[in-house]
Amino acid sequence: MKIEVAATTEVAQEKNFREFTVNIAGITYENDDGSSRIKIAKSCRAGQKLNLVRDPDNPHDKNAVKIMTEDGRQLGFLDASTAAELQATLKGTSNTFSSTDAAFVESGEFENDRRETKPYAKILVRKYYKSKTNK
């Protein structure tokens, strides 16, 4: 997958998809198996395909969506609003979008307002419009 963000929604519709970048939530937490999400993110390369996996049994958010590498390592979660927005597409019940995919963009560190260094990682999410004949 090529990483290029469409300049406008109109351009994306001509391409038959809508795409946007989001920060990975929960990147600083360890996974249940003790693996470091930060280390996993540092091992990812730009453009690497990722899987978005619904997590309806998550005790914190029934709309939670895990961000996973193709070999099953968890990087974190989509933020709550993006996860809620993608539910119908991931369930296959969206009237507008047929499917979605994701790719790794980058990871690094930033300095917050309190001058603390914090890790971050970004992904690109792409939602594909249903064809007019399939609506």
C-alpha positions as CSV (number, residue, x, y, z in Angstrom):
1,M,0.0,0.0,0.0
2,K,1.3,3.4,-0.9
3,I,1.2,6.0,1.8
4,E,-0.2,9.2,0.4
5,V,-3.0,11.1,1.9
6,A,-5.7,12.4,-0.4
7,A,-5.9,16.2,-0.3
8,T,-9.7,16.4,-0.3
9,T,-12.7,14.1,0.1
10,E,-13.5,14.7,-3.6
11,V,-10.1,13.4,-4.7
12,A,-10.6,10.3,-2.4
13,Q,-14.1,9.7,-3.9
14,E,-12.6,9.7,-7.4
15,K,-10.1,7.1,-6.1
16,N,-13.0,5.1,-4.6
17,F,-11.8,5.4,-1.0
18,R,-11.4,7.8,1.9
19,E,-8.2,7.8,3.9
20,F,-6.9,9.5,7.0
21,T,-4.1,9.1,9.5
22,V,-4.6,8.5,13.2
23,N,-2.4,8.0,16.3
24,I,-2.3,4.6,17.9
25,A,-3.9,4.7,21.3
26,G,-2.4,2.7,24.1
27,I,1.1,2.5,22.5
28,T,2.7,2.8,26.0
29,Y,1.0,-0.2,27.4
30,E,2.4,-3.7,27.3
31,N,0.4,-6.5,25.7
32,D,-1.0,-9.4,27.7
33,D,2.0,-11.5,26.8
34,G,4.4,-8.9,28.2
35,S,5.5,-7.7,24.8
36,S,6.2,-3.9,24.3
37,R,4.0,-2.1,21.9
38,I,6.6,0.5,21.5
39,K,9.2,-2.0,20.5
40,I,6.7,-3.6,18.0
41,A,6.0,-0.2,16.5
42,K,9.8,0.5,16.2
43,S,10.1,-2.8,14.2
44,C,7.4,-1.8,11.7
45,R,8.2,-0.2,8.4
46,A,6.3,2.5,6.6
47,G,3.6,1.0,4.4
48,Q,3.5,-2.3,6.3
49,K,0.0,-3.7,6.2
50,L,-1.9,-3.8,9.5
51,N,-5.1,-5.5,10.5
52,L,-8.0,-3.8,12.3
53,V,-9.7,-6.2,14.6
54,R,-13.0,-5.5,16.5
55,D,-12.8,-6.2,20.2
56,P,-16.4,-6.1,21.4
57,D,-15.6,-7.8,24.7
58,N,-13.2,-5.0,25.7
59,P,-14.3,-3.9,29.2
60,H,-13.4,-0.2,28.5
61,D,-15.1,0.3,25.1
62,K,-17.5,-2.0,23.4
63,N,-16.5,-0.4,20.0
64,A,-12.7,-1.0,20.6
65,V,-10.6,-1.9,17.6
66,K,-7.2,-3.5,18.0
67,I,-4.4,-2.6,15.6
68,M,-2.5,-5.7,14.8
69,T,0.5,-6.7,12.7
70,E,-0.1,-9.4,10.1
71,D,1.8,-11.8,12.4
72,G,-0.6,-11.1,15.3
73,R,1.3,-8.6,17.4
74,Q,-0.8,-5.8,18.9
75,L,0.3,-2.2,18.5
76,G,-2.6,-0.7,20.4
77,F,-6.1,0.5,19.6
78,L,-7.8,3.0,17.4
79,D,-9.0,6.0,19.4
80,A,-12.6,5.7,20.6
81,S,-14.2,8.0,18.0
82,T,-12.4,6.4,15.0
83,A,-13.3,2.9,16.3
84,A,-17.0,3.9,16.7
85,E,-16.9,5.4,13.2
86,L,-15.5,2.2,11.7
87,Q,-17.8,-0.3,13.4
88,A,-20.4,-0.6,10.5
89,T,-17.6,-1.0,7.9
90,L,-15.8,-3.7,10.0
91,K,-19.1,-5.5,10.6
92,G,-20.0,-5.4,6.9
93,T,-23.2,-3.4,7.6
94,S,-22.2,0.0,6.3
95,N,-24.4,1.5,3.6
96,T,-21.5,3.6,2.2
97,F,-18.2,1.6,2.7
98,S,-17.5,-1.9,1.6
99,S,-14.2,-2.5,3.5
100,T,-11.2,-1.0,5.2
101,D,-7.5,-1.5,5.5
102,A,-4.6,0.0,7.4
103,A,-0.9,0.6,7.0
104,F,1.9,1.7,9.4
105,V,3.1,5.3,8.8
106,E,5.7,6.1,11.5
107,S,6.7,6.0,15.1
108,G,8.8,8.3,17.2
109,E,8.8,10.6,20.2
110,F,7.5,14.1,20.9
111,E,7.8,16.6,23.7
112,N,4.5,17.4,25.4
113,D,3.5,20.7,27.1
114,R,5.2,19.6,30.3
115,R,8.4,19.0,28.4
116,E,8.0,15.2,28.9
117,T,9.2,13.0,26.0
118,K,6.3,10.6,24.9
119,P,6.2,7.9,22.3
120,Y,3.8,7.9,19.4
121,A,2.9,5.9,16.4
122,K,0.6,6.7,13.4
123,I,-1.3,4.5,11.0
124,L,-3.1,5.3,7.7
125,V,-6.7,4.0,7.6
126,R,-8.4,3.6,4.2
127,K,-12.2,3.0,3.8
128,Y,-13.4,1.8,0.4
129,Y,-16.7,3.2,-1.0
130,K,-19.2,0.6,-2.2
131,S,-19.6,0.7,-5.9
132,K,-22.8,2.3,-7.1
133,T,-24.0,-1.0,-8.5
134,N,-23.5,-2.7,-5.0
135,K,-25.4,-0.1,-2.9
